Amino acid sequence: MTQPKVAYFTMEMAIDQSLYTYSGGLGYLAGSHMLSAGRLNLPMVGVTILWSYGYGMQSVGDDNQAHLSYEKRNYPFLEETGVTVVVNIFGEPVKVKALRLKPEEFDTAPVYFLTTDIPENTPEHQKLTHVLYDSDEKVRISQEIILGIAGLRVLRACSEHPDVLHINQGQALLAAFGLLDE
């Protein structure tokens, strides 16, 4: 019996502490699934967003107040796929680039990381994948378009043909609408 290939869509993924692409429980769950799938050699692929500035670093200052700071991250172990797709976000074309985490890097299933933080986009569009869980509603909807619609297009462009889409919470629901369009 052949196992179905699963594409796991999630807004955050805790694969390793060196990847600032998660903030808590949802990310830990998703990362655990990717690690288990990799170690068990299951037919699974992950799709998530590459947060350029991650979730922020918290600290307590001399004033005894909590402070949140962001630092742009660099991940040289993510490989170029050569794939960039275009999605329509609020009437404007936005380019979404895909990078791939090789399974052997952290002993996981392969994971595609999506980013709009590329020179081909306007500064406004580059910022869409800067920070996890932005408080601006328009940005959050844009991020969901990137994860769901662009994520599905990236899988197709990378010759990934999953039998099942696992949508981790509602943020990737638009992938289902992408399937309807197909």
N, C-alpha and C positions, 0 to 999 in steps of 0.2 A: 504494500500500500504506500503510495507516494504522499508525502506530507505537503500540504498547501504552503506556498510561499507567502509570508506575511510582511506587509509594510507597516511599520509602527510609527505613526505621526504623533509628535508631542512638542509642546512649546519649550520644554526644558529637559535636559538629560544629564544626569550625574554619572559620567563614565569614570572620571578620575579628577582628583583635586586640582590638577594642572589645567583643567578645562573649566573656565568660569562661565558655564552655560546652564546653570541651575541655581535655584534658591532654596529648595527644601524638598518636602515629601514627594511631590509629583515627579521631580527630577530624579530623586533616589529610586523610586519605583521604576521609572523608564530606564534608567541606567542599569538597574539590576536585571531587567528583562534583556537588555542588549548583551550584558556580560554573560548571563546564563545561556542565551541563544548561541553566542559565540563558542562558549566552552562545550556545549552539547552538540555543536555543529548543526544547528537547526536552520532551516531555510527562512531567514528573516533579514530585513534591512530596516534601518532606522532613518527617519527624516525629522530634522529639527532645525532650529535657527542658530546661527553663529552670532552670539551677542558680542559685538566688538568691545564693549566696556563691561560686559558681564552683569552681575547683580550688585556690584558696589562693595566697598570695604567699609565696615562699621568700626568706629572707634569712639572712645570717650576722651574729650579734650580736657585741658587744664581748667576749663570753666565747668567741668562736670556735666557737660551736655553731650548727647550723642551726635556724631557727625558721620555723614555718608560721603565717601569720595569714590570717584571712578577713575580707572586707569585703562587706557587702550591696551588690549591684549594681542599678542602675536603667537600663532601656533604653527611653527615650521613643520610639524609632523603631519599636518593636514595636506593631502595631495590635491593638486589641480585636476579637475575633471575635464576642463575645456568646455564645460557646458554653462551657458547663460541662457535663461529663458526670459520672456517679457510677459508681465501681467499688467492688467489695467487696474489702477488704483485711483478711485475718485476721478475717473475720466482722463487720467494721465498714464502713459506707458512707463513702467518701472522695470529695470533690468535686475534679475536675481541670479547671482552666481552660485554655483554648487562646488563645494569642496568635499572631499571624501576622507573619512577616517578609515584607514586600512585595518582590517580585523586583527592583524598581528601586532599592532601598536599597543593595544591594551587587552588583547585576547577577547574581543567582542565580535558581534555580528557587524557587518559594514554599516556605517552611518554617513548619511549625506547631510552636510551643514549648509544652510542657505544664508546668503548675505546680500544686502543691497549697498553695503559700504564699499562701493567701487567708484572709480573716477568717472565712469560713463553716466552715472546718475547725478541729479541735482543735489546740492547739499541737504535739502529737505528730505529727499528720498534716501540719501545715504544714512541719515539718522534713524530710519525706520527699524534697523537692526542693531542699534547701538545699545539699548538698555532693555533688559527683561522686565516685563510688566510695567510699561510706561503708564502713567496716570491719565494721559490724554486719550479720550475715547476714540478719536479719529485715528490716532497712531495704533491703538490696540486693534481696531478693525483692519487696518492696513497690515499689521503683523499676521493676523489670521488669514488674510488673502495670500500673503507670502507663504505661510506654512501649508495651507490647504491646496490652493490652486497652483502656485509655483512648485510646491513640493511634488504634486502629481506629475506636472510637466517635466520636472527634473528626472523623476524615475523613468518616464517614457524615453527621454533623451539619452539616458544612461543605459538603455536596454534592460531595465529592470521591469519585470512583468509579474507583479504580485497577484495572487489569487484572492487575497483577503487584505482589506485595509483595517488596521486597528487604529481608531481615533481616540487618543487618550484625552479625555475631557472634550469640551465643545470647541476648543480653539481651532481644531483642524477640520471641523465639520464641512468646510467648503470643499474639501477633497471629494466628498460624496457628491456634491453638485458638479464638480469637474467630471466625475464618472458619468453623470447624467448627460452632460454635454457631449461626451464621447459617444 
